[in-house]
C-alpha cells in the first residue's frame, strides 16, 4: 500500500517492539485524523497486521471504525465482528494497557455488534480474553468485566461466567486511569452476576451480589440499584423466607424508594409472611403485568413453590407422622400426589428427611442423618477457614494502603478539624445588656 497509509502501516510494523511502543503511541495519536479520513481503506490494513505483535495499531484502527460502523448494516457489522474477534482473542496485554479508553471503546462496540446480529454468544470468549488482557493485575476490575457478564447472561452461557464469579472476591482494585472503569460498571457487574447466579439456582450468592449493588454509595436514586433490590427481595423470599435486610450504610434514596415505590414486590413479601399459598398466589396474579414488564414473573412464581416447601418443613418440626392428604390440605396443594412430589424433591435435595409409606399414604419424618463428622465436612471447613483468613489479609492490606492515601488523609483532616471561631458571629450571638 502506497501513500500516507502505507507509510503509517510500515511505521506500525517497525515500532511495535516494546522499546519503541511510546514512540508508536505518539505517532498513532498524531495520525488519528489520517485514519478517520481514509476509513474505507482501513479494512485493507487490518489483515496485514498481527494481533500479538501489532495490537496497538489494530486498536487505533478499530477504534476509528467503531464510531462509524452502522449497526443496521449487517454486512458491515459481521466484518467488524470478525476483525475484533481476531484482535481480542490474541492481543498483547502490554500494548492494550497503554490505551485503555480506546480498547474499552472497541470492546463495547464489538459487544453491541454481537447483540445487533442477535448472537451474543460470539462475544463471550473474546470479551473474556479482553478482560484478562486489560487487567494490570488479577485483582483489577475493568469495564470489560461487566460487558462480559452481560453477554454471558444474554447467551445463557452461565458456566463460562462461573470461572469469573469464583474469582470475584479477588477483584478489589479499582483504578479508573488504568482500566477506564466507572461506578456504573461496578453496579452493572454485580447486577449481571446476581442474574447469572439466579440462572444457576444459587440464590444465596445472587442475594450477595444484588446487595453489593443496591447498597453502593449514592446520593441519587439509581435504576440499576432499584432493579437489583427487586431481584434481591424475590431471591431472599425463596432462599430465606423473608425480605432482605438492608445494610446500615444503604443510601437513603434507596431505603425511601423501596417503602413506597415498589408496591407489587412489597405486597408479595407481605403475602409471603402470612404463610398462606392462596394469598401469595393472589398477590402474584394481582401484579402479574408488572412482573412480566420487569422480567421477574418467572422468579416471582418460584416464591409460591418456596412457600409451600417452607410450610412442609414447618410440619416436620411439629409432627412425626402425617398422611399425604393432610399435608396437601395443610399447605394448600391440589392432591396427595402433588404433596408426594414435593416431599420427594425436598428429600432428594436434603431439605428434610422422611420416608413415605405408599400403601397407607403416610409420611414418617425423621432427623437428618448428617452428623458433620465426615472427612468431606472437615475439608469444607478448612477451605472456608482458609478463605476467611485470605479475606482478612486482603482487608489489612487495603487498610494499610488507605491510611497513607493523600485524598483520604486530607478528607479525614477536614472532618476532624474543629469549626473556626468567628468573632463577628460571636458578637452578634452574644446577649446584649442595657
Secondary structure as UniProt FT lines:
FT   HELIX           3..14
FT   HELIX           18..20
FT   HELIX           21..30
FT   HELIX           32..37
FT   HELIX           39..41
FT   HELIX           42..46
FT   TURN            47..48
FT   TURN            51..53
FT   HELIX           55..66
FT   TURN            67..68
FT   TURN            71..72
FT   HELIX           74..88
FT   TURN            89..90
FT   HELIX           93..96
FT   HELIX           97..99
FT   HELIX           100..116
FT   TURN            117..118
FT   HELIX           120..123
FT   HELIX           124..134
FT   TURN            138..139
FT   HELIX           143..155
FT   HELIX           158..165
FT   TURN            166..167
FT   HELIX           168..170
FT   HELIX           176..179
FT   HELIX           183..199
FT   TURN            200..201
FT   HELIX           203..214
FT   HELIX           223..240
FT   TURN            248..249
FT   HELIX           252..260
FT   HELIX           263..273
FT   TURN            274..275
FT   HELIX           277..286
FT   HELIX           288..294
FT   HELIX           297..316
FT   TURN            317..318
FT   STRAND          321..323
FT   HELIX           324..330
FT   TURN            331..332
FT   HELIX           336..348
FT   TURN            349..350
FT   STRAND          353..357
FT   TURN            358..361
FT   STRAND          362..366
FT   HELIX           375..402
FT   TURN            403..404
FT   HELIX           406..416
FT   HELIX           423..429
//
